[in-house]
């Protein structure tokens, strides 16, 4: 929100601009800053919402099942067991 406040302060000079399009330009920019402020406020509300425990548990189980089944799928594609183990280890490290 500090960014939108700074933008509003910078736009204050346009409000008193004597040129013909100055007030319209200020009005248009001010509307965009207002919309941006509303979007940021909604995003912060979403970011502050806690993740339900059931979602955390289910996503953890899905990733665990994927990691456990991955070597079985890779053995048919890769001909070497060490390559399968290495690739499964690397993928598991990235997921967890």
Secondary structure, DSSP 8 states (H G I E B T S, - for coil): -HHHHHHHHHHHHHHT--STTHHHHHHHHHHHHHHHHHHHHHHHHHHTS---HHHHHHHHHHHHHHHHHHHHHHHHH-S-HHHHHHHHHHHHHHH-
